[in-house]
Amino acid sequence: FNNSVRVECSPVGSVSWPSRAEMDQRRSTTTDNSLADALKESQRWIEAVTGKRFAHEDFRQSLSDGILLCELINVISPRSVRRINRLPTTYAFLDNLKSFLQACKSLGLEGSQLFDTTDLQGKGRQPGPATEGGRKLRNVAITLYWLG
């Protein structure tokens, strides 16, 4: 064996480590992009399966009434949701979301894979993942991932 091989190492002091703020910024940017990508992919999948377009640019607003989700589950498993409530009321929206989630359970999804009906409540601009709204949208994307 040859003892003439030398390995050069730089001293630890010359290594430049990113600051905590830089690491937080990188993590936030990565998470923002990951959530945005997951929502775009979820939208593409829902539109492809149902043949219907999102009614709004906002992901949450397009799904908050539960109608498109019920239509999605009925394509995947016909007659899973027997009645879709199309009235423009909060009660109708919650009824549709509960029906969708129940149909997901009947297809084998576990409670930990399902979003909560409150995860699609709220209006306005889509929040980043570091916010409560971002966490809620991530829950919806997780359910759609397991469904698809």
GIQUIRA-V205361 format. One record per helix or strand. SS is the DSSP state (H for helix, E for strand). FROM is the first residue (numbers start at 1). TO is the last residue. If there is no record, write none. Layout:
ss = {SS & SS}
from = {FROM & FROM}
to = {TO & TO}
This chain:
ss = {H & H & H & H & H & H & H & H}
from = {12 & 20 & 59 & 67 & 90 & 111 & 117 & 132}
to = {14 & 50 & 63 & 76 & 106 & 113 & 120 & 147}
